């Protein structure tokens, strides 16, 4: 039986996930599922065959989709990491420190990992580098070196991997950072995000000025103004020199205008990320993985997997259509065990990455196919019922995942950084059901973080072109770019999974289900509402690109980011078709356009 029902799905499997070069070649996707299940079951202390069977069942029919690196590398002899992405170490403000960090990034990308960096630790352009008797060129100048490195690594045939670059909203070079990607040929291998603080948003709201600062220990600045700030690399407040002041609203408008015109930078509400971090008592976070769904400490890794909700809809399109919540919960339980086992079979590009990853064993279990599942249930994506259902789904995943992790702790031990008395006081953990909080206090927990919603672009195409992550379906029929094994791009026609299933059931070659709504017809504020409905059950974060029409006004666009902050989201990224990046996905029949390395889908799987 052919498991590939969508055009392009087989090509994805052959190009990215099928084993063909270091063992007997896989001729069916069932063999791929068996390889993954066997590799992950091998580290179980007992019952290898039983766990292999349960893992295989979860993978079957694309019910559970581990991250792309896991699917490609588990059970092979390849010297690769099974972790999709990393946040790299704090960059020391010296030439030695900068190029050490560059080398670590190259080694990580060579093994297939995407990387995130915070460049806030590099002094501003034009400031004195006293130890060398020179003038600093600023963080953006060094980002160009990272961009070139990424291109060179990719040219060697390494797996495609994106980069995230962040900068604090109070860094003296923030305006240069904001405008860095207005040139369509610059920093194309980076996603960029501004680290926005609560104090900055307060200054924007109240119309105050905003100090641009950098840590300065020297007393050789008579008349200079100093403030204290907690800066990346040090949990204690540091003495920072005020280089200049600007109007907070003017700086916010610069961010919004650049994002409106060229889709970047995104915004990370960093104080909210830190306050909600389960490891608030022992970590300082200043960056995320390239797609933003996992904020991480220096050298942290993201271990991702998605539950494909389309496989849990009973009687699709019928009057009695419903979701099998019990099966979703059971799959979440097995998925936690599978992702936890990844830690015990994966390579790590750097020893420090292994040390940090094993200290927390954080995973990111999420969902994909949400929009298609809603369509199959007869529920419009932009309805209040959709918000209720989506929230219930994510609550089920979250609660099941935490219970599974507590059970794993009783069996295998908790993660090394766990200090239970402090952990259960965390902002997110306190909101869990009381019995789970009590069990964590008594038995511990295996993984510091359990849930995240990734873009899941390529693995969703593998599963029949289900709608990616929590995104609305792009269109019923459209064209998308697929990167082949040789690195070239091929544009293929695809049909949304729910629409294709509806047509098969109806015996038709056209038509859309009554509840189907394309992304272009979903109000951007309704998209934010969906993100908000899910965020309360996500302890990491959510990769979401709010799609807006080209004619969406600038005032409405800026309002999206303010609304995201009001909703308590950890970040916001909106995409408006523009002259710099174009439109990566095209309605069927539109002219082809090559995808950027870091596209609107923010894909790194």
N, C-alpha and C positions, 0 to 999 in steps of 0.2 A: 504493500500500500504506500502510495506517495504521500508523505507528510507535508510536502510543500505545496500549498494551495495558492499562494500569491506569486505574481510575477516578480522576480528578483530575489525571493527567499532562498532558492537553491543557490543562486550566485553568491549570496551573502555567506551561506554555509561553506561553499567551496573556497571562497576567497579568504575567509577569516577564521573559521572554526574547525574545518575538517582536517583530521590528521592524515598527512600523505607523504611525509618526508623523513620520519625517523621511527619507522615500524610498519607493520602491515597497513596499507592505506584503508581508510574508512570509506565504505561504499554506500552506507546508509546513515541517516541521522541517529537511528537507534544505536548504532555502534559508537557514535559520539557520546550519547547519553550514558551508555554503559561504561565507557572509558572514564568519564567524569565521576560517575557514581562509585566505581571501583576505587579510584584514586582517593576520594574523600572518605570512603569507608575504611580504607586501609589503616588509618590512624586510630580507629576505635579500639579501646582496650579489649573488647570482647564482642562477639556476634558480628564479625565482618560481613558474612553473607546476608544476615538479616538487614543490616544497615544499608548494604549495597542495594538490596531489593527496595527498601523504602525510599532511598535517594533516587533510584531509577524511576520509580513510580511518580515521584514529584516532578522529575524532569520530563516525563512522558507527555506527549501532546502539548509540549511547551507550557505546562502549568506553572512551573517555576523556572525563571530565567536567571541563572547566575550571571554576574558581570562578564563582559566579553573576554577579559584576560583569563578568567577561570575556565570558560568554555574552550578557549584556544590552547591553554597550557596545562591544565590538570591531567596527570597521567601520561605526560610526554617526557622526553629526555631533554627538552629545550631548556636552555639557561635563561629563563624568563621569570618575571614576577607575576603572581596571580592577582596582585592588587592593581586596580585600575589607576589610582592616582595617589600622589603624596603631596604634602606640604613640606618644603625643604627647610633646612636650618636657618636660623637668624643670620643675615648677611653682616659680617663685621665691616665697619667703615674704614677699610684699608684696601690697598691693591691686592695684598695677599688674601684677605678675607673674601673679596669680590671674586677672585679667580678660583679660590677653593670652592666657593659656592657654585660657580659656573661648572667646574669639573664634576661636582656631585650631581648637578642637574643632568649633565650629559650622560653620566653612567646610569642614572635612573631612566632616562628616556630611551637609552639603548636597549634596556630590558623591557620596554613597552609601557612604562608608567608615565602618566601625565604628571605635571608638577605645578605647584603653587608657590609663589614667593611674595613676601612683603618687602618692598623696597624702601620703607620708611626710615630704615636705619642708616641710609646713605645721606651724607650731608648735601646741602642744596648747591645748585649751580652758582659758581662765582665766589663761594666761601673759601677761606684759606685752608689748605691741607698742610698744616705747619710742619709735620714730620718730613714731608717731601719738598717743602719750600715751593709748593705749586698751588694752583687754583683748581678746586673741585669742578668737575663737569656735570655733576648732578645725577640722580637716579635714572632719569629717562635715557640719558646717553648710554648708560650701561645696559639698559633693557634691549637696546639694539644689538648688543653682543649676544645676549641670550637668544634673541630672535634668529640671528644668523646661525648660532649653534644648533638650534632646533631644526632649521632647514637642512643643515649639513647632516645631522643624525638621520633625518627622514630620508635623505637622498641615498643612504647606505642600505635602505630596504628595511629599516627598523619599523615596527608597528607604529601607526599614526598616533600621536599623543599631543594633547593641547597643553597650554600653559596659562596660568592665572597670575596676573600681577596686580598687587594692591598697593595703595598709598594712603596715608592718613589725611583726613580733611584739613588738618592744621600744619601739614608740612609746607615749607616755603616754596616748593616746586609744584604745588598741587595744580596750579593753572596750566603749566606745561604738560603735566600728566593728563589732565582732562582733555586737552586738545591734541594729544599725541597721535590719535588714529584718524584725524581729519584727512590726512594724506592717504589715499587708497592703497599706496604701496608700502606703508610703514606699519611695523609691529603686527603683521597679519597672523602670526602664530600665537598671539596673546589674546586672552580675554582680560579686560581691565575692569577693576572695581575700586571705587573710593570707599575707604573706611570712614563711615559717618557716625559721629558720636551723638549722644543725647544732648550734650551741651550745645553742639552745633545746631541741631534741630530747634532747640529752644531759642537760640540767637536768630535763626531764620524766622521763627514764629513771632518773636518780639521786635525784630528789626534792629538788633544790636550789631556791633562790630565784631570782628573775629580775628584773633591773633594767630599769625603763622610763625611757628616756633621750631627750634631744634635743640636737643640736649647740648649744653655748653658748660664745661667745667672751668674754663679759663676766667680769671678775674680781670683780664686785660681788655675790658670793654667799658670804660668810664661812661656813665650816663645811660648804659643800656638797661632795658627793662627785662626782668626775669619772672618766670612763672614755674610752677611745679606741675608736671604731667607724668602719668604712667606711660612709659614708652616701650615699644617692643624690645624684648631681650632682658627686661628687668621688671619684676613685679612691684618694686618699690617706686614711689614718685621720684622723678629726676628733675634736676634744675635745668630749665630750658630757657634759652634766650629768645626774646621776641624780635624777629627780624623785621616784620612790618605788620600792619593791620589792614583788613579789608572789610567791606560790608558783607555780612553773612548772607543776606538775600542776593547780593550781586554774585557771590561765589556759587550759591545754590543755582542761580539762573544760568551760570556758565555750565554747570554739570548738566542741567536739564537741556540746554540748547545743544550741547554736543551730542547727547544721547538721542535727542530728537532728529538731529541732522545726520548722524552716522552710527547710531545704534550702540555707542559706548561712550563713557564707561557706565557699568552698572553701579549699584549702590549696595553696600553691606552695612546694616545697622549694627556696628560692632559691639556697642555696649549691651545690646539685647542678646547678641550671640554669647557674650561672656556671662551675662547674668543667668542665662538658661542652660549653661553648660553643666552637665552632670558631674564633671570633674572640676567644678569651680574652685575647689579647695587646693588644687595642685597643678593647674595648667594656666598658661596665658596664650590665648589665641589671637592671631593677627592676620590670618590668611585662610583661604579655603582651597579645596581641590578645584580644577579648572572649570567645572560646571556649577560650582557653588553649593552643592547639596550636602557637603561634609566640611564644616569648619574644623580645622585640625591644629594641634600644637606643632612646633618645629619637629620635623622628621616623622610626623604622623602619617598613617596610611588609611585609605578607604577600601572597604571590603563589601562589595555591593551585590544585591540580588533583588529581583522584582517578581512579584506574584502577578501572573497574567489573568486579570479579572474576567476576560471574555470566556475563559474555560470553566467558569463557575456560575454561569447563567443557565438556569433550567427553563426549558420551553421558550427559547428566544422568540421575540416578536409576538408571542401569544398573549391572550388575556391573563393567563396564569403565570406569566414569566416572573421568575424570582431569582434571588441570589442564594447560593448554598453557603451560608455563613459558617456552618460547621466544617465544611471542607476547606474554606479559606483559613480558618483557625488551625486546622490540622496541618495544612501546607506551611503556614507561618512557623509552626513548631518545628517541622522538619527542616525548613529553610534556615532557621537559626543554627541548628546543629551543623548543617552543611557549611554555612559561612564561617562558623567557629572553627571547623576542621581545616579550613583554608590556611589558617595561621600555622598549622603544623606540617603542611606539605609545600608551602611556597618558598621560593628564593626571595631574597631581599637584595637590591642593588648595593646597599650600604649596611654595615654592621649596626650603625646608630639607628637606622630605620627598623631593623629587627627588634632592637632593644625597646624602642618607644612603642612599637606596635604591640608587642607581646605584653607590655606593661598594662595596657588597657583592653586589648582584644575587642575594640569597638567594631561594630558591624553596621551596615545600612540596609535593612530589609524594607522594601517598599512595594509599590504597585505600578503596574502599567496596564494600558488598555481601558482606563477608566471611562473615557468618552464613548468608546465602542460598547462597553458593557451597559452603560446607561441607555444608549440607543437600542440595544437588544432588549432592554427592560421596558421600552416605551416611554422613557423619561428624557426630556430635553436637558441638555447640559446646563443651560442658563436658567433653570427653574429652581424654586425653593426645595422641591422634592429631591432634586439632584444633590443639593448641599447636604440634606439630611442623610441620604443614602451613602454619599461619599464619606461623610463623617463617621457613620456607623461602620463602614468597611475599614477605615483606617484605625478606628478604635479597636475593632476586632483584631487587626494585625498587631497593633501595639500591645494590647493586653496579652495576647497569645505569645508574643515574642518575649515579653518580660517574664511571664510564667515559665517559658521554656528555658530561659537563661538562668533563672533561679534553680530550676531542676538540674541543669548542667553543672551549676556550682556545687550542688549537693553531691553530684557524681564525680566531678573532675576538679573541683576547686574554683574559687573566685579569681578575678583578675588581680594582679599584684598591687596595683595602685588603690585598691578598694580600702577605704576607711568607712565602714558601714554607718557609723554614727553621724558622720558628716555627709556621706552620700545621700542618705534618706532625707536630709534637710534641703536638698537641691530643689530649685524652683519647679522643674519638670517632674521629678520623682515624687514630690509631695502630692501631686495631683493624680497619681496612680491609685487604683483601688486599694483600700486599706489593708486587705489581706496580702497583697503583693508587697506593699511597703513593710509590713510586719515580717514577711518571709525573708525579705532582703536583710533586715536587721538580724534575723536568726541564722540564716543559712548563707548569706552572701549572694552574689550574682556573678555570672561568668563573663559578661561583656559590659563595658561601661556605658555604651550607647547601642541602641537596637534598631532604630528606624530612620530612614531617609528616603526621599523620592527623587530618583535620578531621571535624566532625560530618556535613557533606554532606547535611543533611536535605532541603532543597528540591530539590537537583539529583538526589538519589536517588529522590524521588517522580517527577520528570521522566522518569527512566530506567525507570519501571515499578514504582515503589515497592519498590526493592531495599532491603535492610536498611542502615541508615545507618552509614557508617564501619566501625569494628570492633565496633559494638554487636550484641548478640544481637537477633534479630527480636523486635519487641514482642509480636505475636500473629499468628495466621493471618488473622483478620478483626477489624478495629477501626475506630474513627472518629478522624479527626484534623482539626485546624483548618488551613485554608488562607487565607492573606491574599491578597485579590484586588487588582486594579490600583487600585481606588478606596480602598484601605486597610481595607475592611471584612473581617470574618472569615466564612468559610463552613465549616461542619462537613460533612465528606464521609465516606462509608464507603469503606474501602480493604482490599485483600487483599494480603498479603505476596507478593512476586514469586515466590519458590520454590514457595509453596503454589499460586498461580495457575497456574504452569507445570505443576506436577504434575497438577493437575486437568484441564488441557487435554490433556495426554498421555494421561491415563487416561480421558478422555471423561466426567468427573464434574463435578458442581457443588459438591461438598463433599469433605472428607477432607484429611489432611495427610500429607506424606512421612514415612516411618519415622524418619528422623534429625532431624525438626523438633523444636525445643525453644524454647518461648517464654521471653522475658526473665524473667518471674515465676518460672520453674522452673529458672533458672540460678543456682546458688549465687553470692552476691556475691564470695566469695573466688576462685571460678573465673573470674569476670569480671576480677578484678585479675590473676590469673595470665595471662590472655590479653593484657592490657595490658603486663605484664612481658615476655612472649614477643616482643612487637613492638618495645618501647622500645629494645632493644639495636641495632636497625637504623634508628632514627629520630634524626636529629641535631638536629631542632627538638624538638617534643614531640607529645603525643597528647591530643586532646579526647575524654575518656571520662567518662560519667556512670554510676557503678555503681548499678544499680537494686536497691532493697531493698524488702521488703514492709513494710506499716505496722506489723505485729506484731514485726518484727525488734527484738531487745532493744538497749537503749542500749549495753551493754557490748560486744555483738557489733559494733555500728555503730562505736564508737570504735576497736575492734580493726582495722577495715578500714584506717583511716588509718595506724595503726602498722605494719600489714603492708605498706602501700604504700611507706612509708619503708624498710622492710627489703628490699623488692624492688628498691630503687634507682630508683623512679619519680620523675619531676620534679614531680608534683603529684597531687592526688586530689580528686575531686568525687563525692559520693554523693547519691542522691535517694530520699527516703522520702516517700510520700504523706502530706500533713499539712494541718492546718486553714488554714494561711496561703496555700499555693500550690496545694493540691488536686492533681489528677492531670491533666496536659495531654492525654495520650492516653487514650482510653477503649476498653475492649472493646466489640465491636459490641453495640448496644442500650443502652449506658449513657447517662446524661443528658449533654447537651452542657455544656461549660464553656469559656469563652473563654481562649485562651492568653495568657500574660504576654508582654511584649516579649522578655524573656530567659528562655526556657522550659527545661524539663528537657532538651530536645534541644540546648540551647546553640547555637542555629542563627544563623549570620550570613552565609549565602550567598545 
